[in-house]
């Protein structure tokens, strides 16, 4: 099966893949956000992260890597064909997570009709 081999710096690589109908991803985030999002004068902080994870059927989220990055970190991602996969470090059953309450839809005003010229 196709899988992603991920290596960071000189650490051992991991081979992330899932059998059947599933998806695997590598996400690198570089985000700047306010320490207090409600205060426009709040100082900012930079977040650099990498995660290797996926979605398995029917409702399971899995992850092999989730860690902060620093300047100079090097990552290698290689697409491989293999039957030998590393087991995910974390598994989350998404069917057991309650859905957030839905907000009531706002009622919008009907669109104004264009006036006809006489």
Secondary structure by P-SEA (a helix, b strand, c coil): cbbbbbbccccbbbbbbcccccccbbbbbbbbbbccccccccbbbbbbbbbbccccccbbbbbcbbbbbcccbbbbbbbbbcccccccccccccccccccccccbbbbcccccccccc
